[in-house]
Amino acid sequence: MELPVARENGVTFERDSALLDAKWMIDERGMAIIYYARSESNVQRDKYNSLKRKTDVTGITVYAYPVTFNPIDDQLRKAGLKEEVDVLIYTAMKDWSLNDIIPIDDIDHTRDSIVLMGKSYIIKEVGFANHFSDTFLNVTFGLALR
């Protein structure tokens, strides 16, 4: 006996609606953050391969909700994170796709940073929360104060 499954139309529509709902909730209740993507192309090096000059990077403003300072282990696990961090934030997956960023591939823990409430944080860990069909509704970040 086969069950009627509308994977291509029904679930795809529900997934897209859920992604928009998650973005709406975060945009309405969240706190603005600025994400700075930095790469080796933003750096000039001298003949000894030392840092000579950094070029300015334009940040991307998105919203985060909830923002948790000094999260406990249970909060980190729920967000898909393991490391001890200063701040835990949830962002909408839709924000990243609208900016042509694939979080699992494009976010660099060693170079990228996030500005929250005027303070710069390094990205210690990236996680995903709220699984829906073939994606996640939220990208979570574990941040450490610079």
Secondary structure by P-SEA (a helix, b strand, c coil): cccccccccaaaaaaaaaaaaaaaaaaacbbbbbbbbbccccbbbccccccccccbbbbbbbccccccccccaaaaaaacccccccbbbbbbaaaaaaaccccccccccccbbbbccccccccccccccccccccccccccccccc
